[in-house]
Amino acid sequence: MTSLRDLPIDTFIDALSIPCCYIDFDGTVLLWNEQAETLFGWERDEVLHHALPVVQHLEQALETWSPLLLQYPFSTTALTAFKHKNGSVVYATAYLQTFSINDVNGYFLAFLPKGFGPLISTEQFNLLHHFQAMIEHSTYYLAANARGEITEINPLLCDLIGAPDQQFIGRNWFELIHPSFEDDPIAGVVRQALTTDQIWNGEMPIRSQRHVTNICWLNLTIVPILSEDGEIAQYTAFGFDVSDKKRLEQEVNYLAYHNDLTGLLNKKGLLRQYAHSLTDVKEHNGLLHVALFDIDRFKIINESFGSRVGNELLLQIKDRAERFLPQSSVMFHPSGGLYGILFFEQSKEEVFQLLRQLQHELQRPFRIYHHSIMLSISIGCVFYPSATNSLDELYTRAESALFKGKRIGVGTIQFVTKDMDDAFSRQIHIEKALYQALEEKHFYLEYQPKFDLKTDKLIGFEALLRWHHDQLGQIPPSEFIPLAEEMALIVPINNWVILEATKQLKAWQPLVNHPLSMAVNISPNQFRSESFINTLRNIKQQLDLNPSDVILEITESLVMQQTEETIARMNQIKRLDYRLSIDDFGTGFSSLQYLKSFPVDELKIDKVFLDDWMTSKSHLLDVIVHLGKSLNLHVVAEGVEDQIMLDHLKETDCDSFQGFLYAKPMAPDQVVRLLTNNEI
């Protein structure tokens, strides 16, 4: 009887009682057996020399297979939907292998249909998965009976392990797992998969005399072979060595969670490895402290002595600190000159004493390459239990304490106080609420009236953003706007403000018989964003509003940054006919040369100059008014709260004012009453 191994390739494929085919790298079918005809409905003559019809999105599939099979000798897919000729779906697991036939390179595909059972003999299956091995003998292979006892093992696998095949026949194949993984759940995972008659594929650590330093890993595919009665007759396992890939993954993983210089956990590694610590402390009523210490002016040390000295200094700091710290503590190294420590069970007083002694220890001179280097160390610390829910929050609070201490002076030890803890909790609460505030319409606007100085006539409003939170109450803009800037939410918030304010202006203008304007504060990020220009265009087109009635207020500090880009953006806005105002003028660093080149229409004098005049009768206020008028700008004084101040402004060339003396910011319904009843 002729052996299957001796048959020609096309006859061999037909002899296999499993659907299979051979395609070139472009997806053209070169061989197609009878079982594939039965499974998919396409006859051989219909598919030969045509694109493989059973795979949806064939080009995308080929793009996926190509890099995969360049890396591995073969691969298997999960249960996949393939196309039948009649349009129905056939679910099967596909086995793919790259090889050459008569100098033509391509892919061998075998399909194991859902519910596949006693269609294939053990010999055929072994040949199927050794199709490439018949040419190159490249895969590791073994077979085991239903009890998991090895019945066959190929020389390649024996050579890898370092023992003859006689040593393995009759032994349970799970004994091949590396001894350091005997307690690992991997064997249980494999057994669970195989009890459901499913193919298992994964990476398994194997005993190997060839891999002395590192563990040997095989990518194994384990297939249960069913008898005619539907019972498992044997298991076939085949695979290839992925030890180098696994070692590289472990190295990359190590670098992801450790500082590459000191080998200590970095921040990411700390949060990953000790995330459970808060739960453990809470369950046992224990204590936990997170301390961060930083080398003051480490950048200067690096620049003065070079990175070689700097790196050695970081290593010596690690060694000196680890010798000093309690064994129960954990030292980590987030970055550069910043280190951290987890203290377990020590009281706050004990931790403070430890940190003070550590600071003293690290501020003794370091001798590095003939250099004597003295350091200053600043420390921030937070303890748990506190108003935190995660180790990440504790870390952030320790960071805040460190930075607060540095603002006081270098060489400080700053613990998180109750006020700092409360402020941090409030900040976290506000940050979370900010994401919902815009979507759920928690923001609203109030409007500060603006009056003409000569006639006391109401000439416009300034839109002021407000936020009332159900739990936190009224949140001042000075608190939430900087957070919105940090969280990249300020642009959509500001775009909503200008749209809402201009809609109100459009509604209010018919209520009076003289012009009304609306001023809106523009954040630096909004000013630079392209969406802002689009918003201005949409307002002009859709609201049928005269853009010159809208005053866009930008800060003095903004106009002094990136001057050419700033002027270009201003000109874009001016071409749309909007007016521009410099807010809080006089508090920044404006240059007259630049100020003359800016296409602005208005200057708003900051309240600080009005207060200065009230206390000292300084001439600086008058000088700023004169400067604005000499540049042909409309000059506005903000924060007018006193009649004496107003009387003085009327003696100058100032054009308009706003302030509590005449009106506080008001809600839209109050504005309507003001305009219709002429209350002011």
Buried (B, 14 or more C-beta within 10 A) or exposed (E): EEEBEEBEBBEBBBBBBBBBBBBBBEBBBBBBBBBBBEBBBBEBEEBBEEBBBBBEEBEEBBEEBEEEBEEBBBBBBEEBEBBBBEEEEBEBBBBBBBBEBEEEEBBBBBBBBEEBBBBBBBEBBBBBBBBBBEEEEEBBBBBBBEEBBBBBBBEBBBBBBEBEBEEBEEBEBBEBBBEEBEEEEBBEEBEEBBEEBBBBBBBBBBBBEEBEEEBBBBBBBBBBBBEEEEEBBBBBBBBBBBBEBBBEEEEEEEEEBBBEBBEBBBBEBBBEBBEEBBEEBEEEEBBBBBBBBBBBBBEEBBEEBEEEBBBBBBBBBBEBBBEBBEEEBBBBBBEBBBBBBBBBBBEEEBBBEBBEEBBEBBEEEBEBEEBEBEBBBBBBBBBBEBBBEEBEBBBBBBBBBBBBBBEEEEBBBBBBEEEBBEBBBBBBBBBEBBEEBBEEEBBEBBBBBBBBBEEEEBBBBBBBBBBEBEEBEEBEEEBBBEBBBEEEBBBBBBBBBBBBBBBBBBEBBEEBEEEBBBBBBBBBBBBBBEEBBEBBEEBBEEBEBBBEBBBBBBBBBBBBEEBEEBBEBBEEBBEBEBBBBBBBBBBBEBEEEBBEEBEBBBBBBBBEBBBBBBEEEEEBBBEBBBBBBEBEBBBBBBBBBBEEBBEBBEEBEBBBBBBEBBBEBBEBEBBBEBBEEEEE
